[in-house]
Amino acid sequence: MSESRTVLVTGGNRGIGFAIASEFVAQGHRVAVTARSGEGPEGSLTVRADVTDSASIDAAFSIVEAELGPIEVLVANAGVTRDTLLLRMTEEDFETVVDTNLTGAFRVVKRASKGMLKARFGRIVLISSVVGLYGSAGQVNYAASKAALVGFARSITRELGARNITANVIAPGFIETDMTAELPEAQQAEYKANIPLARFATPQEVARVVTWIAGDDAGYISGAVIPVDGGLGMGH
């Protein structure tokens, strides 16, 4: 196993974030999650934070640093959707999604980078989406926010790489979560027909890619976009 690290996962109270935090706990790391409500997995520290509010992020980081030590691995996972077609999308619909998914990632990465620079070690993992590169009708705001994470990670790599800090993007496809479970059977079948592997991923399949990219074996990978999408977005 890689050396035990202090890990923070934003939005770690449900879905993919919860699975990522669980996997880090299972591998013996010191894990904290931020959540606006709910709790992270057993064995993790849950701190209240809203990624749209810098003061709440600073307070949350201070608690984690005091209890678990400086954050060495940051997984920026918190995200929202406000799906609607472009012509019906309000500026607020667009700005809310960008403020959480993109500016939220900026806020947490900036706060985490201070400790990483001091330690001359850091692993930054940004959770994007196949939609960011593939596109999706009704998700102009979400796709734009997720695509932007690629340029963000690559710029961080150029700025901070010499300090042994990596920044990578994970782009999940369709995942078995509460959200996909609620889709009508016919719609699920239609989605699966477009996926070469003909199934949705489990949250654990995404989580294990995240723990690997944050681990010692992946120390020479930075600025990469790793799809975990069953082949859905090939070449995008």
C-alpha positions as a printed Julia matrix, in Angstrom:
236×3 Matrix{Float64}:
   0.0    0.0     0.0
   1.06   3.6    -0.56
   2.12   5.62    2.47
  -0.78   6.75    4.67
  -1.88  10.27    3.7
  -4.3   12.94    4.89
  -7.1   13.07    2.31
  -9.97  15.54    1.85
 -12.91  14.72   -0.43
 -15.4   17.52   -1.12
 -19.04  16.42   -1.38
 -18.19  13.13    0.32
 -21.6   12.47    1.84
 -23.19  10.63   -1.11
 -22.69   9.04   -4.51
 -19.22   8.98   -6.04
 -17.73  11.2    -3.31
 -18.89   8.81   -0.58
 -17.42   5.84   -2.5
 -14.09   7.68   -2.98
 -13.87   8.54    0.73
 -14.77   4.92    1.66
 -12.01   3.54   -0.56
  -9.39   5.86    0.95
 -10.54   4.81    4.46
 -10.32   1.12    3.46
  -6.75   1.68    2.27
  -5.74   3.08    5.64
  -5.59   6.81    4.95
  -6.73   9.62    7.26
  -9.86  10.87    5.51
 -12.05  13.95    5.88
 -15.06  14.89    3.79
 -16.85  18.18    3.34
 -20.62  18.14    3.16
 -23.41  20.69    3.35
 -25.55  18.0     5.0
 -25.29  14.3     5.81
 -22.18  12.4     6.81
 -19.18  10.79    5.17
 -18.43   7.07    5.5
 -17.58   5.41    8.8
 -13.97   6.1     9.75
 -13.92   9.55    8.14
 -14.2   13.03    9.64
 -17.14  15.06    8.3
 -16.8   18.85    8.27
 -19.5   21.28    7.2
 -18.55  23.4     4.21
 -20.07  24.99    1.13
 -17.64  25.19   -1.8
 -19.29  28.43   -2.96
 -18.17  30.12    0.28
 -14.41  30.69    0.79
 -14.78  31.42    4.52
 -16.54  28.1     5.13
 -13.82  26.27    3.17
 -11.08  27.95    5.18
 -12.81  27.01    8.44
 -13.28  23.4     7.3
  -9.64  23.06    6.22
  -8.49  24.47    9.57
 -10.5   21.8    11.43
  -9.12  19.0     9.24
  -5.54  20.28    9.58
  -5.89  20.46   13.39
  -7.35  16.95   13.68
  -5.66  14.98   10.87
  -2.69  17.09    9.74
  -1.98  19.05    6.54
  -3.99  17.87    3.53
  -1.82  15.89    1.14
  -4.51  14.56   -1.21
  -7.43  16.71   -2.34
 -10.34  15.28   -4.32
 -12.55  18.09   -5.67
 -15.79  16.22   -6.2
 -18.61  18.55   -5.04
 -20.93  19.34   -7.93
 -24.46  20.31   -8.9
 -26.62  20.23  -12.02
 -29.31  22.61  -13.25
 -30.28  20.9   -16.49
 -32.36  22.68  -19.1
 -32.03  23.6   -22.77
 -29.9   26.63  -23.63
 -32.83  28.84  -24.64
 -34.57  28.17  -21.31
 -31.4   28.39  -19.19
 -31.21  31.48  -17.01
 -28.0   33.26  -16.15
 -28.56  32.08  -12.59
 -28.81  28.45  -13.78
 -25.47  28.87  -15.54
 -23.69  30.82  -12.81
 -24.82  28.54   -9.96
 -23.41  25.45  -11.67
 -20.13  27.15  -12.63
 -19.73  28.65   -9.14
 -20.02  25.23   -7.5
 -18.34  22.95  -10.04
 -15.54  25.17  -11.31
 -15.0   28.13   -8.97
 -15.65  25.74   -6.05
 -12.77  23.56   -7.27
 -10.59  26.68   -7.55
 -11.4   27.69   -3.96
 -10.52  24.31   -2.44
  -7.43  23.77   -4.59
  -6.07  27.21   -3.74
  -6.56  26.58   -0.02
  -5.01  23.1    -0.19
  -2.04  24.17   -2.3
  -0.53  26.25    0.51
   0.14  23.18    2.66
   1.18  21.12   -0.36
   3.8   23.71   -1.4
   5.2   23.75    2.12
   5.39  19.94    2.22
   6.64  19.7    -1.38
   4.06  16.99   -1.95
   0.49  17.0    -3.19
  -2.07  15.05   -5.18
  -4.95  17.05   -6.65
  -7.75  15.06   -8.26
 -10.59  16.89  -10.02
 -13.77  14.92  -10.7
 -15.07  15.92  -14.12
 -17.49  13.99  -16.36
 -17.65  12.35  -19.78
 -20.19  15.11  -20.49
 -17.42  17.72  -20.18
 -15.73  16.43  -23.34
 -18.59  14.62  -25.1
 -21.28  17.25  -24.61
 -24.9   16.72  -23.62
 -28.09  18.46  -24.72
 -29.6   20.32  -21.77
 -26.28  20.53  -19.92
 -24.47  23.53  -21.41
 -23.71  24.85  -17.91
 -22.61  21.49  -16.44
 -20.53  20.46  -19.49
 -18.78  23.86  -19.58
 -17.92  23.66  -15.87
 -16.58  20.11  -16.19
 -14.58  20.74  -19.4
 -12.93  23.74  -17.74
 -11.39  21.47  -15.08
  -9.04  20.08  -17.75
  -7.4   23.43  -18.46
  -7.34  24.09  -14.72
  -5.5   20.82  -13.92
  -3.01  21.29  -16.74
  -2.19  24.84  -15.66
  -1.69  23.67  -12.04
   0.63  20.95  -13.37
   2.79  23.56  -15.11
   2.81  25.85  -12.06
   3.3   23.34   -9.25
   4.75  20.22  -10.86
   8.32  21.03   -9.85
   7.19  20.92   -6.18
   6.09  17.28   -6.51
   2.41  18.25   -6.81
   0.34  16.47   -9.45
  -3.09  17.46  -10.76
  -5.27  15.06  -12.73
  -8.84  14.85  -13.96
 -11.1   11.81  -13.68
 -14.01  11.78  -16.14
 -16.68   9.26  -15.07
 -19.45   8.18  -17.4
 -22.77   6.74  -16.22
 -22.5    5.43  -12.67
 -24.9    3.32  -10.62
 -26.11   5.93   -8.14
 -29.5    6.92   -6.7
 -29.82   9.34   -9.62
 -29.41   6.74  -12.4
 -31.55   4.22  -10.47
 -34.49   6.64  -10.72
 -34.34   6.75  -14.53
 -37.08   4.81  -16.35
 -36.01   1.3   -17.47
 -36.31   2.21  -21.17
 -34.06   5.24  -20.72
 -31.47   3.18  -18.82
 -31.48   0.61  -21.63
 -31.02   3.35  -24.23
 -28.03   4.79  -22.36
 -26.46   1.35  -21.97
 -26.87   0.72  -25.72
 -24.46   3.64  -26.35
 -21.83   2.36  -23.91
 -19.43  -0.18  -25.49
 -19.17  -2.09  -22.17
 -23.03  -2.15  -22.09
 -23.37  -1.35  -18.4
 -23.05   1.48  -15.9
 -19.99   1.65  -13.62
 -20.15   0.99   -9.9
 -19.09   3.94   -7.73
 -16.23   1.72   -6.46
 -14.81   1.44   -9.99
 -14.42   5.22  -10.08
 -13.13   5.35   -6.49
 -10.33   2.87   -7.16
  -9.05   4.91  -10.1
  -9.01   7.98   -7.84
  -7.07   6.21   -5.05
  -4.6    4.87   -7.63
  -3.95   8.26   -9.28
  -3.43   9.75   -5.78
  -1.06   6.95   -4.78
   2.69   6.52   -5.01
   2.54   4.33   -8.13
   1.07   7.2   -10.18
   3.54   9.88   -9.08
   4.72  10.61  -12.63
   1.24  11.19  -14.07
   0.03  14.79  -14.12
  -2.25  16.87  -16.3
  -3.98  13.69  -17.49
  -7.67  13.12  -18.16
  -8.63   9.57  -17.23
 -12.03   8.43  -18.49
 -13.93   5.86  -16.44
 -16.84   5.58  -18.83
 -16.91   2.11  -20.38
 -15.7    3.53  -23.7
 -18.6    6.0   -24.08
 -16.49   9.09  -24.82
 -13.61   7.55  -26.78
 -11.49  10.12  -28.56
 -13.21  13.13  -26.95
